[in-house]
Amino acid sequence: MTRPVLHDYFRSSAAYRVRIALNLKGIDYESRPVDLREGEQKSMAYRSLNPQGFVPMLEIDDRRLTQSLAIIVYLDQHHPEPPLMPADPVDQAHVRALALTIACDIHPLNNLRVLKYLGGSLGIEEEQRDAWYRHWVSEGFAALEGLAGRRSGSFLFGNNPTLADVCLVPQMYNARRFDVPLDAFPTLVRADASANALAAFADAHPDRHEVQ
Ligand SMILES: N[C@@H](CCC(=O)N[C@@H](CS)C(=O)NCC(=O)O)C(=O)O
């Protein structure tokens, strides 16, 4: 297999998810930074590859894949070990619900372009933008804590990492950057700690992928 290329940005939580999944699957890849601070994602060159102008994008198997969850599902289907989804369809629906709570209900409200729009076009002060961020993360985490509930173990679902943990860890990293209090979310804190004890998660950490 030609070495896959991940169009990446160290602090992008969606790209961080894909770095974790690639590591869990043991896939060697090249990380090609797209500097979001410099607006490189909006360049003609990048948009000609990914019209949406987002990271991540993964070049693999002579294809260009976009959208982190679509990429991760593709990786899981083509590299089944270790599985990122449980075998039982009801458990699968539960794990997807956990992952989508993060990827669809928390992350889109707080990503770079939304925060920039609040601060730029709408002229909202940094303090209020941070309050916005903390509000939506706290609300989403409360829902996630309840949803994970008794089906959690050392990870969000059971005792092995799944797609849900792949989404959780980057969101927890971002929550800490914005000083979101986490005391009310013991299940999330436990799953995050279990995941970060694994090399696949630790090696994907933004500190190890920082653009200089
Ligand atoms: N739903 C997309 C979200 C991707 C996304 O929001 N990427 C952000 C970084 S986390 C981005 O590229 N933002 C560029 C911008 O805001 O201009 C996914 O899961 O891949």
Ligand as a Chemical Component Dictionary entry (heavy atoms), coordinates in Angstrom:
data_LIG
# 
_chem_comp.id                   LIG 
_chem_comp.type                 NON-POLYMER 
_chem_comp.pdbx_formal_charge   0 
_chem_comp.three_letter_code    LIG 
# 
loop_
_chem_comp_atom.comp_id 
_chem_comp_atom.atom_id 
_chem_comp_atom.alt_atom_id 
_chem_comp_atom.type_symbol 
_chem_comp_atom.charge 
_chem_comp_atom.model_Cartn_x 
_chem_comp_atom.model_Cartn_y 
_chem_comp_atom.model_Cartn_z 
_chem_comp_atom.pdbx_ordinal 
LIG N1  N1  N 0 -17.322 17.382 10.233 1  
LIG C1  C1  C 0 -15.959 17.586 9.848  2  
LIG C2  C2  C 0 -15.433 18.802 10.586 3  
LIG C3  C3  C 0 -14.082 19.202 10.102 4  
LIG C4  C4  C 0 -13.683 20.524 10.711 5  
LIG O1  O1  O 0 -14.495 21.257 11.298 6  
LIG N2  N2  N 0 -12.407 20.818 10.569 7  
LIG C5  C5  C 0 -11.932 22.079 11.080 8  
LIG C6  C6  C 0 -10.797 21.852 12.081 9  
LIG S1  S1  S 0 -11.361 20.891 13.470 10 
LIG C7  C7  C 0 -11.406 22.913 9.950  11 
LIG O2  O2  O 0 -10.769 22.416 9.034  12 
LIG N3  N3  N 0 -11.694 24.201 9.999  13 
LIG C8  C8  C 0 -11.234 25.115 9.008  14 
LIG C9  C9  C 0 -11.894 26.430 9.167  15 
LIG O3  O3  O 0 -12.657 26.607 10.131 16 
LIG O4  O4  O 0 -11.644 27.297 8.335  17 
LIG C10 C10 C 0 -15.125 16.343 10.177 18 
LIG O5  O5  O 0 -15.513 15.620 11.105 19 
LIG O6  O6  O 0 -14.131 16.077 9.498  20 
# 
loop_
_chem_comp_bond.comp_id 
_chem_comp_bond.atom_id_1 
_chem_comp_bond.atom_id_2 
_chem_comp_bond.value_order 
_chem_comp_bond.pdbx_ordinal 
LIG N1  C1  SING 1  
LIG C1  C2  SING 2  
LIG C1  C10 SING 3  
LIG C2  C3  SING 4  
LIG C3  C4  SING 5  
LIG C4  O1  DOUB 6  
LIG C4  N2  SING 7  
LIG N2  C5  SING 8  
LIG C5  C6  SING 9  
LIG C5  C7  SING 10 
LIG C6  S1  SING 11 
LIG C7  O2  DOUB 12 
LIG C7  N3  SING 13 
LIG N3  C8  SING 14 
LIG C8  C9  SING 15 
LIG C9  O3  DOUB 16 
LIG C9  O4  SING 17 
LIG C10 O5  DOUB 18 
LIG C10 O6  SING 19 
# 
